Each structure stands twice: as structure tokens, then as C-alpha cells.
Amino acid sequence: IALAIAKERPHARIVATDASADALDVARGNARRNAVANVEFRHGDWCAPLAGESFDLIACNPPYIALGDPHLGQGDLRFEPPSALASGEDGLDAIRAIARQAPAHLRADGWLLFEHGREQAGAVRALLRDAGFADIATERDLEQRDRVTLGRIGATRR
């Protein structure tokens, strides 16, 4: 996600975080191969590497599959690290953490958006609402499935 945004917005300052040092190494290599120079890579869990900083936008693709989901053992998913895909019994543990942490790292009127499972939109909107976000909406993918939810942190919330 960070590289796609950076490529489309070469004057933007992008910070990419990941709990996996290996994933960051792959991303750095992809950035070099695609001549993307406006991304800073930081190792750490969710917003932890952002201490003391605020941004206009936080975009992410956290793991969102339930731990017991049978799809984890099928197709290409078999080759991915489970921590990159699964997040708790309902798949929402990472999203809960991000919804709690992101407001401290968003500027007034900043946006949080992230991908989630196609049947999780209602739960994700509730999590954002509970965390104080406004203007919450869910967008559909090309197959018309609810896949991305976003919310704006208000100026009074921070």
C-alpha cells in the first residue's frame, strides 16, 4: 500500500511500518526496483514506530481472517505467514488495535482507512465509531464487495 501511494504521489512523505523485518526487506527491494524513493520504512507493531508523529492519512491492510477459517490452509494462503493473515477469533484483533492507536497519530481531520474481510464492514464501522471517528464509510471493491472502511478523526477528538 505504501509503495502504491508513494508512486502515485511522489511529493508525499510516506512512512511504512511492519512488524516483520522480512516484509520490510521485501518492500525496500520493491521500492528500489520501482524507483520509489519517498518511503521511509520502520520496523514495529502498527503505530508503535510513529511515536510523537501525526499524519494526514493512515492506510493499511492488516490481517483480518479469523484464526479458524478453513481458507487459511487453501490456495496461495498456505504460503503466507499466519501472522500476516489471521487476527484473533473473529479476525478483528488487529483492526481493534489500529482503531485505538491511530487517533493519537492523526492530525485533526485526518483519515484512517484499511482493507478488511467482505463480511466485516458493519463490525469495522462500529469499531471506528467507538474510537471517535466520524464520516465513516465503506467502499466496495471491483466485485462490489465491502472491502475498505474509512473514517475521519475530528478536530475536537484529538
C-alpha positions as CSV (number, residue, x, y, z in Angstrom):
1,I,0.0,0.0,0.0
2,A,2.8,2.4,0.9
3,L,4.6,1.9,-2.4
4,A,1.4,2.3,-4.4
5,I,0.6,5.6,-2.7
6,A,4.2,6.8,-3.0
7,K,4.3,6.0,-6.7
8,E,1.1,7.9,-7.3
9,R,2.1,10.8,-5.0
10,P,5.9,11.3,-5.4
11,H,5.9,14.5,-3.4
12,A,4.1,13.0,-0.4
13,R,6.1,11.8,2.7
14,I,5.2,8.2,3.3
15,V,6.1,6.1,6.3
16,A,5.6,2.3,6.1
17,T,5.6,0.2,9.2
18,D,5.5,-3.6,9.6
19,A,6.1,-6.0,12.5
20,S,8.0,-8.2,10.1
21,A,11.6,-7.3,9.3
22,D,11.5,-9.7,6.4
23,A,8.4,-8.0,5.0
24,L,10.2,-4.6,5.2
25,D,13.2,-6.0,3.4
26,V,10.9,-7.2,0.6
27,A,9.3,-3.8,0.5
28,R,12.6,-2.0,0.4
29,G,13.6,-4.1,-2.6
30,N,10.4,-3.4,-4.4
31,A,10.9,0.3,-3.8
32,R,14.4,0.2,-5.3
33,R,13.2,-1.9,-8.3
34,N,10.3,0.6,-8.9
35,A,12.3,3.7,-8.3
36,V,10.1,4.8,-5.4
37,A,12.2,7.0,-3.1
38,N,9.7,8.8,-0.9
39,V,9.0,6.0,1.6
40,E,10.7,5.6,4.9
41,F,10.5,2.0,6.3
42,R,10.2,1.4,10.1
43,H,10.1,-1.8,12.0
44,G,7.4,-2.2,14.7
45,D,3.9,-3.2,15.5
46,W,1.2,-1.0,14.0
47,C,1.6,2.6,15.3
48,A,4.4,2.0,17.7
49,P,7.1,3.2,15.2
50,L,5.1,6.5,14.9
51,A,5.7,7.8,18.4
52,G,5.3,11.5,18.6
53,E,4.2,12.0,15.0
54,S,1.0,12.8,13.3
55,F,-0.2,12.2,9.7
56,D,-3.0,13.3,7.4
57,L,-3.7,9.6,6.5
58,I,-3.1,6.2,7.8
59,A,-3.8,3.4,5.3
60,C,-3.2,-0.2,6.0
61,N,-4.0,-3.8,5.1
62,P,-4.0,-5.6,8.4
63,P,-4.6,-9.3,8.9
64,Y,-8.4,-9.8,9.1
65,I,-9.1,-13.5,8.8
66,A,-10.4,-15.5,11.8
67,L,-7.9,-17.9,13.2
68,G,-10.1,-21.0,12.5
69,D,-11.0,-20.0,8.9
70,P,-10.5,-23.0,6.6
71,H,-9.3,-20.8,3.8
72,L,-6.0,-20.3,5.7
73,G,-5.0,-23.8,4.5
74,Q,-6.0,-23.4,0.9
75,G,-4.6,-21.9,-2.3
76,D,-2.0,-19.2,-2.1
77,L,-2.8,-18.5,1.6
78,R,-0.9,-21.7,2.5
79,F,2.3,-20.0,1.7
80,E,1.8,-16.8,3.7
81,P,2.9,-16.4,7.3
82,P,-0.2,-16.9,9.5
83,S,0.5,-13.6,11.3
84,A,0.1,-11.7,8.0
85,L,-3.4,-13.1,7.5
86,A,-5.1,-14.1,10.8
87,S,-6.0,-11.9,13.7
88,G,-7.9,-13.4,16.6
89,E,-11.1,-15.5,16.8
90,D,-13.1,-13.1,14.7
91,G,-10.3,-11.7,12.6
92,L,-10.7,-8.2,14.1
93,D,-7.9,-8.1,16.7
94,A,-5.5,-6.0,14.5
95,I,-8.3,-3.7,13.4
96,R,-9.3,-3.1,17.0
97,A,-5.7,-2.2,17.9
98,I,-5.4,0.1,14.9
99,A,-8.7,1.9,15.6
100,R,-7.5,2.5,19.2
101,Q,-3.9,3.6,18.3
102,A,-4.5,5.7,15.1
103,P,-6.2,8.7,16.6
104,A,-3.0,9.6,18.5
105,H,-1.2,9.7,15.2
106,L,-3.7,11.5,13.0
107,R,-3.8,15.2,12.5
108,A,-7.1,17.0,13.1
109,D,-9.4,15.9,10.3
110,G,-7.0,13.0,9.4
111,W,-8.3,9.8,7.8
112,L,-7.8,6.1,8.7
113,L,-8.6,3.6,6.1
114,F,-8.0,-0.1,5.8
115,E,-8.9,-3.3,4.0
116,H,-11.0,-5.9,5.8
117,G,-13.0,-9.1,5.0
118,R,-16.0,-8.7,2.9
119,E,-18.4,-9.6,5.8
120,Q,-16.7,-7.4,8.4
121,A,-17.8,-3.9,7.3
122,G,-20.5,-3.5,9.9
123,A,-18.2,-4.5,12.8
124,V,-15.4,-2.3,11.5
125,R,-17.7,0.7,11.2
126,A,-18.8,0.1,14.8
127,L,-15.1,-0.1,15.9
128,L,-14.3,3.2,14.3
129,R,-17.4,4.8,15.7
130,D,-16.5,3.6,19.2
131,A,-13.0,5.1,18.7
132,G,-14.4,8.5,17.9
133,F,-14.2,8.6,14.2
134,A,-16.7,10.5,12.0
135,D,-17.7,10.4,8.4
136,I,-17.3,6.6,8.5
137,A,-18.0,4.9,5.2
138,T,-17.3,1.5,3.5
139,E,-16.2,1.3,-0.1
140,R,-16.7,-1.7,-2.4
141,D,-14.0,-3.5,-4.5
142,L,-14.3,-4.2,-8.2
143,E,-16.5,-7.2,-7.4
144,Q,-18.9,-4.9,-5.5
145,R,-17.9,-6.4,-2.1
146,D,-17.5,-4.3,1.0
147,R,-13.7,-4.3,1.4
148,V,-12.4,-0.9,2.6
149,T,-13.7,1.2,5.5
150,L,-12.5,4.7,6.3
151,G,-13.2,7.3,9.0
152,R,-12.1,10.8,9.8
153,I,-10.9,11.9,13.2
154,G,-12.5,15.2,14.1
155,A,-10.6,18.2,15.3
156,T,-12.3,18.0,18.7
157,R,-11.4,14.4,19.3
158,R,-7.7,15.0,19.4
